[in-house]
Amino acid sequence: MGSLSREQIEHYREYGYVVVPGVLGEDEMRLYRERARAISLGDLPNEARNRVVKDIAYAKGRLPLPEDPEHAVWKIINPDRFDPLFAEALRFPKVLDAVSSLIGEDILAFLLMFIYKPPGVPASEHPFHQDALYFPFEPQNQCVGVWIPLDPVSEENGTLTVVPGSHEMKVQNHGFRDGINFGALAAEGIEGNAAFHDKAISLDLPPGDCVLFATHMLHRTGGNRTDGHRRVITLHMASARCRPTTEHRLDEYGFTSVRGSTFGGCLQPQENPGLHLATGRGRLMDDG
Ligand SMILES: O=C(O)CCC(=O)C(=O)O
């Protein structure tokens, strides 16, 4: 039936997000941190190499490359497609139990990413945005973002900052910003607008907690002003009853059925989604 209490569900419905404590244990997190490091240092199939993306400051040579190559990485896109350990991250039992309280028992997972904040790069911000911008299916209130820090997170190292209640807003126009990682679009009129920054809450969390959030909710992350890692696993889950609004790009998402059934005319799981990553402005699947 789902593991969230009535209060947690009400919090999600009212504010657009809810924190679920302790979805991962320390031993499990250590495995993911170690595996992500190995991938970042090059232990991955050749065809997947462009799925390890450097922070723009390093990619554009604005900063000299750090001694430890892992410190230059921004994110690993869809490691579930080439790594058995990360494939399991689509199905963390405590996450699925919580998500099923919000969207029911028929669930597709997609867009798994391992996201770093390079240590000591305060400019590495991800401006306010709404993930629904990227997702060509509906209804979006049957889709949930999952954000799991693997390090203690705070405003200092780029935790998730949310605008409570903003999930009631329609999807805003978004645009590119100079100096921001490719694809990390900014909600126009929101990023840089004091009214939204003042209302926003930065979530201080221990590793292993999880934030579930609505795809219309405005959220951002700041840069990492510490000299330590800020690592998170993020993914999205959609009700298997969601329907595509376009055929275009759907195959890039590579939906996986992680609980319950799938339905004709609705989003379909994809066996072995490819490792090829579309590039250029059409590349949306790494942008959420
Ligand atoms: O954790 C981060 O740095 C950004 C996460 C985020 O906002 C996203 O991927 O949509």
The ligand as an SDF file (V2000), in Angstrom:
LIG
                    3D

 10  9  0  0  0  0  0  0  0  0999 V2000
   21.6830   17.6030   -7.5650 O   0  0  0  0  0  0  0  0  0  0  0  0
   21.8960   18.4250   -8.4280 C   0  0  0  0  0  0  0  0  0  0  0  0
   22.9690   18.9900   -8.5280 O   0  0  0  0  0  0  0  0  0  0  0  0
   20.8290   18.8300   -9.4340 C   0  0  0  0  0  0  0  0  0  0  0  0
   19.6800   17.9570   -9.3990 C   0  0  0  0  0  0  0  0  0  0  0  0
   18.5570   18.5220  -10.2070 C   0  0  0  0  0  0  0  0  0  0  0  0
   18.0280   19.5430   -9.9430 O   0  0  0  0  0  0  0  0  0  0  0  0
   18.1140   17.8210  -11.3690 C   0  0  0  0  0  0  0  0  0  0  0  0
   18.8240   16.9150  -11.8370 O   0  0  0  0  0  0  0  0  0  0  0  0
   17.0220   18.1700  -11.8550 O   0  0  0  0  0  0  0  0  0  0  0  0
  1  2  2  0
  2  3  1  0
  2  4  1  0
  4  5  1  0
  5  6  1  0
  6  7  2  0
  6  8  1  0
  8  9  2  0
  8 10  1  0
M  END
$$$$
